Every structure is written in structure tokens, then in C-alpha cells.
Amino acid sequence: MDLQTRLLERDAELLFFALTPPRATTPPARIQEIADATAARLRPLELDALVLYDIDEESDRNPEERPFPFLPTIDPGDYLERHLRKFHAPVVVYRSVGKYDDSELKTWLCAQDARQTLTVFVGASSRETPVKTTLVRAQAMRTEVRPDLLLGGVAIPERHTRNGEEHVRLLTKQSAGCSFFVTQVVYDANAAKNLVSDYYYECTRRPDVPPAPIIFTLSVCGSVKTMRFLNWLGVDLPRWLENELVHAEDTLQASLDYALATATDLIAYCRGLGIPFGFNVESVSIRRDEIDASIELAADLRKLLRRAGTTTRHVDRVHHTR
């Protein structure tokens, strides 16, 4: 069963792995070397999808100094088209839609193979950010010109903790065409479970709106600097966990152990509730040891997931009998 079908039928215990494309200053020959090496390292994971991020500076969202400097990267769409066509798995291409005008976005949408490419639209990092295309306009454009190209949305558990309305945002995005959601990095399992719970029970009050798959992003943290970068990105680490990571003899291993514990908690909760889910693993650092640990995390998650699960039947039964 292909990824699009699994998402639409909500038969999902999925495994994604996320990358940031190489820096824009990378020599062309080196770019292909990186792509080939990445594909070789990820192939044993048998991923359901590769995720390519479309990063932006976001300095207007957070005025504090960025722990890792912003370095422009190759456009993720170009990276896929020119260097990753031999990657034998679907690819989810993020689009920070504010960077592109209508014609650029429309041209890209029309050029994609919907059997192999999906997309996640990301809006502006703050209301003050000048944009060429709004998120609402981008969603409408996708519906107009490529309704067959599956669209995902971003889910932020921390925002739900702050205002209690993130589940409403998810439903709004779902009505605008989103078929799945990918969270920001999760370090607070309770925040993620609160969001999932509110979203799920709101769906039960709307018989025509079944819950869409939620893909939880997990990441490892091998240093205090990486931790500070996660904080800068808006990821909430519980205070006790920050203390444990700072004082651990092996911060990276402690982080890896905690990520697995978080995943185990979320798996049990989502299976019990009957909501389709999956995991997206990323490394926010370019350090080799943290990237290696991210791949190890993905391999461990692969063993925990039911890759062809029974989630759909359970969701439909629960959803339509309430």
C-alpha cells in the first residue's frame, strides 16, 4: 500500500526521517556526494518518507541570538529534483510559502509527481514577517491546481499548552486540505498527548471529520548548545529533563534514551485512543555524533512500529460510534 493511500485511509504507523538540504555554498559535485551518502545510510531504515525542510532565518520570531548561525541552504525542491531522484521512498517537501510568489509556488506544485512527492506548507514565523504568499492563499492554490498532491500541516504542542487552541487550528487546516500533520520536535510527551486528546475528541463531535494522522517529530540532543538551539526554536524541554541532560555523563545517550521513552509513551497512548500516528526523526545539529544517534533512534523506532497496522479500523469504529 503506498504512502498516499495509507495517509488517506488513516492506516498509519509511519516512519519519516527529516533532513535540511546542504548549504547553498556547497560545491555542486559535493552536493551529489552528500545526497548519495545520505541515501545509502537511510536505505536500511526502509522509511515511509524522507522529509526535506525549507528553513528560514526566523530572527523576527525570536530576537535572542541564534545558538547556531543561519546559513542559507539549497532549495529543497531543487535538491529533490536534481540530487535525490534515486531515493526510493516518497519525499515530503516543506515549503515556507511566504518566500515564494504565486507563480513560483504554482509552477512547483504543477511539476510534482503526486505518487512520490507530498508537501507541508509552513506560514510566516510571526505576524510582522513580510510574505509573498500567505498560508491561506497557498492552501487554496494547492486545492485549485493540484488537489491530488497530498498536503500536510504543522502541529505545535507547545502552542497548545499556551493557548489551548492548537487542535482548532488543526481542524481549520484539515478543512483547507491537510491530510496529515507533522509536529514540532516533541520533548514534552504530556503536551503532545494533550493536543492529541483535544483534537481527537473534537473530531468525535464532527462525524464527517475523522482524525488525520499525526507524525510526532523526535530529535536527540548531544550538548548544551543543541539544547539552547531547541529552546530558541520554541521547543519546550521540561526543567527536570534539562537538568538531567546537563548533568548526564553522556548527554547524547541520555537524550536518546528519553526520546525512546517518549515514543513508547506516545505509541501506547495513540494506539489506545485509536488515532493514526507515526514518527519523524531529525537532527537539529550537523555534528556527526548527533546525526548518527538520530539514525540509531529511527532504527529503534522501526522495531516499535506496526508498519502495516490496524489503526484505521479502530479509528473508524471509535469515531463513528460516538
Solvent accessible surface area in square Angstrom, and as a share of the most:
residue,aa,sasa,rsa
1,M,148,0.66
2,D,81,0.42
3,L,10,0.05
4,Q,22,0.10
5,T,45,0.26
6,R,21,0.08
7,L,1,0.01
8,L,97,0.48
9,E,84,0.38
10,R,37,0.13
11,D,19,0.10
12,A,0,0.00
13,E,2,0.01
14,L,0,0.00
15,L,0,0.00
16,F,0,0.00
17,F,4,0.02
18,A,4,0.03
19,L,36,0.18
20,T,66,0.38
21,P,4,0.02
22,P,16,0.10
23,R,108,0.40
24,A,59,0.46
25,T,124,0.72
26,T,23,0.13
27,P,83,0.52
28,P,108,0.68
29,A,77,0.59
30,R,119,0.43
31,I,15,0.08
32,Q,64,0.28
33,E,96,0.43
34,I,49,0.25
35,A,1,0.01
36,D,80,0.41
37,A,56,0.43
38,T,23,0.14
39,A,11,0.08
40,A,54,0.42
41,R,86,0.32
42,L,3,0.02
43,R,133,0.49
44,P,96,0.60
45,L,8,0.04
46,E,105,0.47
47,L,18,0.09
48,D,21,0.11
49,A,0,0.00
50,L,0,0.00
51,V,0,0.00
52,L,0,0.00
53,Y,34,0.13
54,D,14,0.07
55,I,49,0.25
56,D,59,0.31
57,E,81,0.36
58,E,51,0.23
59,S,61,0.39
60,D,71,0.37
61,R,75,0.27
62,N,24,0.12
63,P,127,0.80
64,E,123,0.55
65,E,161,0.72
66,R,48,0.17
67,P,33,0.21
68,F,48,0.20
69,P,94,0.59
70,F,55,0.23
71,L,73,0.36
72,P,80,0.50
73,T,31,0.18
74,I,28,0.14
75,D,40,0.21
76,P,2,0.01
77,G,5,0.05
78,D,59,0.31
79,Y,4,0.01
80,L,4,0.02
81,E,100,0.45
82,R,174,0.64
83,H,36,0.16
84,L,5,0.03
85,R,111,0.40
86,K,169,0.72
87,F,19,0.08
88,H,158,0.71
89,A,10,0.08
90,P,23,0.14
91,V,4,0.03
92,V,0,0.00
93,V,0,0.00
94,Y,19,0.07
95,R,9,0.03
96,S,12,0.08
97,V,1,0.01
98,G,14,0.14
99,K,76,0.32
100,Y,31,0.12
101,D,55,0.29
102,D,53,0.28
103,S,72,0.47
104,E,83,0.37
105,L,1,0.00
106,K,79,0.33
107,T,93,0.54
108,W,29,0.10
109,L,0,0.00
110,C,72,0.43
111,A,76,0.59
112,Q,19,0.09
113,D,47,0.24
114,A,16,0.13
115,R,185,0.68
116,Q,72,0.32
117,T,0,0.00
118,L,0,0.00
119,T,0,0.00
120,V,0,0.00
121,F,7,0.03
122,V,45,0.26
123,G,24,0.23
124,A,51,0.40
125,S,34,0.22
126,S,26,0.17
127,R,241,0.88
128,E,140,0.63
129,T,35,0.20
130,P,122,0.77
131,V,61,0.35
132,K,134,0.57
133,T,3,0.02
134,T,72,0.42
135,L,45,0.22
136,V,114,0.65
137,R,83,0.30
138,A,0,0.00
139,Q,14,0.06
140,A,41,0.32
141,M,0,0.00
142,R,14,0.05
143,T,69,0.40
144,E,109,0.49
145,V,44,0.25
146,R,34,0.12
147,P,84,0.53
148,D,80,0.41
149,L,0,0.00
150,L,12,0.06
151,L,1,0.00
152,G,1,0.01
153,G,2,0.02
154,V,27,0.15
155,A,0,0.00
156,I,31,0.16
157,P,3,0.02
158,E,4,0.02
159,R,48,0.17
160,H,10,0.04
161,T,93,0.54
162,R,163,0.60
163,N,74,0.38
164,G,36,0.35
165,E,102,0.46
166,E,0,0.00
167,H,26,0.12
168,V,70,0.41
169,R,102,0.37
170,L,0,0.00
171,L,8,0.04
172,T,86,0.50
173,K,23,0.10
174,Q,34,0.15
175,S,98,0.63
176,A,34,0.26
177,G,23,0.22
178,C,7,0.04
179,S,22,0.14
180,F,0,0.00
181,F,0,0.00
182,V,1,0.01
183,T,7,0.04
184,Q,41,0.18
185,V,7,0.04
186,V,6,0.03
187,Y,3,0.01
188,D,41,0.21
189,A,13,0.10
190,N,100,0.51
191,A,7,0.06
192,A,0,0.00
193,K,44,0.19
194,N,86,0.44
195,L,2,0.01
196,V,1,0.00
197,S,27,0.17
198,D,60,0.31
199,Y,0,0.00
200,Y,0,0.00
201,Y,76,0.29
202,E,30,0.14
203,C,0,0.00
204,T,16,0.09
205,R,159,0.58
206,R,94,0.34
207,P,93,0.58
208,D,120,0.62
209,V,32,0.19
210,P,36,0.23
211,P,0,0.00
212,A,5,0.04
213,P,0,0.00
214,I,1,0.00
215,I,0,0.00
216,F,1,0.00
217,T,1,0.01
218,L,1,0.01
219,S,1,0.01
220,V,0,0.00
221,C,0,0.00
222,G,12,0.12
223,S,26,0.17
224,V,70,0.40
225,K,105,0.44
226,T,0,0.00
227,M,0,0.00
228,R,100,0.36
229,F,14,0.06
230,L,0,0.00
231,N,50,0.26
232,W,10,0.04
233,L,43,0.22
234,G,26,0.25
235,V,3,0.02
236,D,66,0.34
237,L,14,0.07
238,P,29,0.18
239,R,164,0.60
240,W,140,0.49
241,L,4,0.02
242,E,17,0.07
243,N,60,0.31
244,E,100,0.45
245,L,1,0.00
246,V,64,0.37
247,H,146,0.65
248,A,31,0.24
249,E,189,0.85
250,D,80,0.41
251,T,26,0.15
252,L,30,0.15
253,Q,83,0.37
254,A,32,0.24
255,S,0,0.00
256,L,5,0.02
257,D,76,0.39
258,Y,37,0.14
259,A,4,0.03
260,L,42,0.21
261,A,58,0.45
262,T,4,0.02
263,A,0,0.00
264,T,75,0.43
265,D,54,0.28
266,L,0,0.00
267,I,10,0.05
268,A,67,0.52
269,Y,60,0.23
270,C,1,0.00
271,R,66,0.24
272,G,61,0.59
273,L,21,0.11
274,G,1,0.01
275,I,0,0.00
276,P,0,0.00
277,F,1,0.00
278,G,0,0.00
279,F,0,0.00
280,N,0,0.00
281,V,0,0.00
282,E,19,0.08
283,S,30,0.19
284,V,24,0.14
285,S,6,0.04
286,I,135,0.69
287,R,98,0.36
288,R,158,0.58
289,D,58,0.30
290,E,0,0.00
291,I,50,0.26
292,D,55,0.29
293,A,7,0.05
294,S,0,0.00
295,I,29,0.14
296,E,84,0.38
297,L,0,0.00
298,A,0,0.00
299,A,34,0.27
300,D,36,0.19
301,L,0,0.00
302,R,82,0.30
303,K,159,0.67
304,L,73,0.36
305,L,12,0.06
306,R,129,0.47
307,R,56,0.20
308,A,93,0.72
309,G,9,0.09
310,T,75,0.44
311,T,14,0.08
312,T,23,0.14
313,R,157,0.57
314,H,53,0.24
315,V,0,0.00
316,D,44,0.23
317,R,139,0.51
318,V,26,0.15
319,H,3,0.01
320,H,112,0.50
321,T,105,0.61
322,R,158,0.58
